[in-house]
Amino acid sequence: MWQVNILTLFPEIYPGPLKFSTPGKAMDAKFWELNTKNIRDFATNKHKTVDNTPFGGGGGMLLRADVLGVAIEKFFIPNGFPIIYLSPKGNLLNQNIAKSIVKSDKGINILCGRFEGIDERVIKEYKIQEVSVGDYVLSSGDIASFAFIDCCLRYVPGYVSNEDSLQDESFGEGRYKYLLEYPHYTKPLVWKSNKVPEVLVSGNHKKIFEWRLNQAEEITKNRRPDLWTKYLNGVEK
Ligand code: SAH
């Protein structure tokens, strides 16, 4: 069972969306588990303060190193799993990062920041890996954690029943590596006078494959020149 441990200021928001559909079922089936702990539980003064103003000035508040240090040493360090701090300054999350994180250990520790972030010394002291979920700024690491965990879960053994679906999807590893996914259609065959592409109901599997590959190539070329270049160069193709 893959174990996810989270330090947050709002444990009550979990499991949130992860309780539903595929992640929720996988949690019920004990493929993974989620434990949360409130950072405020480790505050020492009577007001339970966890933050303070940045040295050098500037707006906002930072989570204090002393409070986070105790929280990390009590809640994370004993289990020995890697520690991730979700941060816009981190390595940009992608399927490869998610895969290597899941394969590296039986669990993970996630530190969720708030306000302006956390005291930098914490990151160095505990050799924390920083991961970003995109080039934009969210209000908290909690929001980012849902995307991060959901993305990682796909590599937890037993989570995805059909391995092929990992291969063929956007950012998959098979023939469609570096390609965005082709379009899908389902019933009804005709909707608002738009018909499903003929080839998909032809029963000709070779033609269907060719059509899908062609669509995936067109979409990638138009929308993601960065991926298109990798595809053309055949990196690990
Ligand atoms: N001052 C910081 C942003 C703080 S946002 C900066 O400019 O880099 C508050 C918290 O939200 C952060 O501590 C981080 O945990 C989380 N967060 C915001 N954007 C994120 C992103 N793109 N990926 C992961 N976490 C993010």
Residues whose N, C-alpha, C, O or C-beta is under 5 A from the ligand:
A	BS01	SAH	L86 S87 P88 K89 C112 G113 R114 F115 E116 G117 I118 V131 S132 V133 G134 Y136 V137 L138 S139 S140 G141 A144
